[in-house]
Amino acid sequence: MTFYEYHSNTMPELKIERTHTLGLSEARGVAARWREQAEQEWGMACESELGESEDTMRFARSGVSGELRVTDTRFDLQLKLGFLLGAYSGKIEEKIQANLDELLGPRV
């Protein structure tokens, strides 16, 4: 195993899954607001791909990359943290959960 393979396999990864009752149209609006925040507040570069029943948003910046999948009933966020940010994975997850609570309402 090379140094790169070892570190890319040991990067901290967060998986956050949230259910909602918004339907796809409203969920797309929430995802658009999340994207604005990610770009403006966190400096992420985002790109979205709209699908018939599922949208995918990919985002990245130095030390972080990930994907948000949005359906009519779910928000699934997968985030890979670089070495330096990995130490803050708990705080980062708390911030994302609070952000989703704000956008989607409290967890059910």
C-alpha positions in Angstrom: 0.0 0.0 0.0 1.4 3.4 -1.0 1.4 6.4 1.3 -1.3 8.0 -0.8 -3.5 4.9 -0.7 -3.1 4.6 3.1 -4.1 8.3 3.7 -6.9 8.4 1.2 -8.4 5.3 2.9 -8.0 6.7 6.4 -9.5 10.1 5.8 -12.3 10.8 8.3 -15.7 10.5 6.6 -19.0 11.8 7.9 -22.3 10.4 6.8 -25.4 12.3 7.7 -28.8 11.0 6.7 -32.0 13.0 7.3 -35.6 12.2 6.4 -38.1 14.9 5.5 -41.6 15.3 4.2 -41.0 18.2 1.8 -41.3 16.4 -1.5 -38.6 16.9 -4.2 -39.6 20.4 -5.3 -39.3 21.9 -1.8 -36.3 19.8 -1.0 -34.6 21.3 -4.1 -35.2 24.7 -2.7 -33.7 23.7 0.7 -30.7 22.2 -1.2 -30.2 25.5 -3.1 -30.1 27.4 0.2 -27.6 24.9 1.6 -25.5 25.4 -1.5 -25.5 29.2 -1.1 -24.3 28.8 2.5 -21.7 26.2 1.5 -20.3 28.5 -1.2 -20.5 31.8 0.8 -19.8 30.8 4.3 -17.5 27.8 3.9 -15.8 28.6 0.6 -17.0 25.4 -1.2 -17.1 25.0 -4.9 -20.4 23.3 -5.7 -21.9 21.7 -8.8 -25.4 20.2 -9.0 -26.9 17.5 -11.2 -30.7 17.4 -11.3 -32.3 14.1 -11.8 -35.8 12.8 -12.2 -36.2 11.5 -8.7 -32.8 12.4 -7.1 -30.5 15.3 -7.3 -26.7 15.2 -6.6 -24.6 18.1 -5.4 -20.9 17.6 -5.3 -18.8 20.1 -3.3 -15.1 20.6 -2.4 -12.6 23.0 -1.0 -9.1 22.5 0.4 -9.3 19.7 3.0 -13.0 18.8 2.3 -15.0 17.1 -0.4 -18.3 15.5 -0.5 -21.7 14.9 -2.0 -25.3 15.7 -1.0 -28.0 13.5 -2.5 -31.6 14.9 -2.3 -34.8 12.9 -2.9 -38.4 13.6 -2.1 -37.9 12.0 1.4 -34.2 12.2 2.2 -31.1 14.3 2.4 -27.9 12.1 2.4 -24.7 13.9 3.0 -21.3 12.3 2.7 -18.2 14.3 3.6 -14.5 13.4 3.5 -12.2 15.5 5.6 -8.6 16.0 5.1 -5.9 15.2 7.6 -6.0 18.6 9.4 -9.8 19.0 9.5 -10.2 15.3 10.7 -9.4 16.4 14.2 -12.5 18.6 14.2 -14.9 16.0 12.7 -17.2 16.1 15.8 -17.5 19.9 15.7 -18.0 19.8 11.9 -20.8 17.2 12.2 -22.5 19.2 15.0 -22.4 22.4 12.8 -23.9 20.5 9.8 -26.6 18.9 11.9 -27.5 22.3 13.3 -27.6 23.8 9.8 -29.9 21.0 8.6 -32.1 21.4 11.6 -32.4 25.1 10.6 -33.2 24.3 7.0 -35.4 21.1 7.5 -36.7 21.5 11.0 -35.8 19.3 13.9 -34.9 15.7 13.3 -37.9 13.2 13.4 
